Amino acid sequence: MKNKLTLNIVVINNQYYVAIPKTIEDKLELSSGDQIEFSCDPHIKIWKSKSINVPTDVFDKLMGLFKTEDYVFQWLNKKQSYLQGNAPISMLSDPGGKEAVLGLIERLEQGDFS
């Protein structure tokens, strides 16, 4: 039986594109204009990303903690209980949300992982 989550590669004008299975498309609630990010650590991960610029101060602090952009963007897209179940990336466009994210980063920098 073929894995239903297998991605098909399509080549158009010498550019490689991935045809995303319907199951993943539905799970991520994809729509036109969405961005998809991949992480290439030992296990490939995929997640939907909003087109939000990460403020430099937030990015620099996270790079200090996580050391790689892959880990930074994984963390930014992961729901955090401290942020009432929101992903930090979804809060950065609001000044109050950015402050909440910076507060969580400060806690992590001090070793508070609760």
N, C-alpha and C positions, 0 to 999 in steps of 0.2 A: 504494500500500500504506500502510495506517495504521501510524503509529509505535506499537509495542507498549508503549512506556513512557509513553504519554499518560495523564495523570491526569484523571479525571472528577470534576466538581463536583456535589455533591448538596446540596440545600437542605432542611433539616428544621427546622420551627418558626422560620423566618427566620434560621437559622444555617447557614453554609457549611461543608461537610465535603468532604474529598478522598478519593475511592476510590483506594487505592494499587494499582497493577498487581501481579499475582501475582509477576512477575519481581523487582520491588523488595522485596516482602514476603519472598520467599525469601532474597534476597541479604542483607537486614538481619536475618534470622531473627526476625521480629516475633512477638510474642505479646501477649495481653491485658494491658493496664496499661503497656506500653512507651510511651515518649515519643519523638516524632520532632521534630527541630529542623531549621529551614530557614535558609539563609543567602541573602540577597538582594543579592549583589554582582553584577557583570556576568553571571555564570553562576549560576543557581540551583543550590544544593547541598542535599542531604538526608542526614541521618545519624541513627542511632539513639542515643538518650541514656539513660543510666540516671538514675534519680531520685536524684541525689547532690547534696547541697549543697556548693558550692565554698566552702572556708574563706575568710574575708574577707582574711586575709593573702596567700593565694595569688592570689585574684582581683585585689587591689590591685596586686600586683607585675606580674601579666599585663597589666592595663590600662595600667600604665606602659610596658610594652614594645610592646603591640599597638594601644593607643589606642581600639579599638572592641570592644564586646561580641561582635560577630560573629566577629572574628578570634580573640578569647580562646577562645570556645567551639569554633571550628574547631580551634585548636591543642590544646585539652583532649581532643578526640575523635580526634586523629590519633595513630597508633602512632608511638612514638619509639624509635629504636635504642638510645639511651642508657638507656632504661628496659626493656631486653630485649624490645623489640617491643610493649610495652604502651602503651595510651593513658593519658595522665595522669589522666583522669577516673576510670578504673577503679581507680586506686591511692589516691585521696584519702580513702577511708573507713578506711584502715589507717594508724596513726601512722608506721610505717616507710616506707610508700609515699608518704605526704605529704612526709616528709623527702627522699626521692629526687626527687620532683617539684620541691621547693624548691631542691634542689641543681642540677637541670637549669636552672631559672629563673635561678639565680645565675650559672651559666656563660653563659647567653644575655645577661644584663645586662653581663657582662664582655667580651662580644664573641666568646666561644668557641662557634662554630657546628659544631664537629666531632662 
